[in-house]
Amino acid sequence: MSEPPQPSQEQTTPRREGPHDTIYIGKKPLMTYVTSTLIQLANQPSVTIKARGLSIGRAVDVSQITLKRMENAGYKIGDVRIGSETVQSEDGRTRNVSTIEIEIRKS
């Protein structure tokens, strides 16, 4: 088996100290990710929402719905990182896929 592609952006990004959770955005209903984000924020000081490709718009929606729903709770957008990963398709060709990471943290 070959190794999964490693994102080049994460190799140069410094690691954060303290507890930190990540929500990976896929094809589930939008409110599933919003609920997961809110649950993680209740237990962690910050959460990162990660997506790539066509799921990037959904990740932005999740972050904005989370902020609007918890307007009085004092959450805010932290770092937003964009980048690209090189992915090898099933037919052997390599292509670039855009990525986004949105951090939501307590004020």
ABEGO torsion letter per residue (X at the ends): XBBBBBBAAAAABBBBBEBBBBBBBBABBAAAAAAAAAAAAAABABBBBBBBEAAAAAAAAAAAAAAAAAAAAGBBBBBBBBBBBBBBBAAGBBBBBBBBBBBBBBX
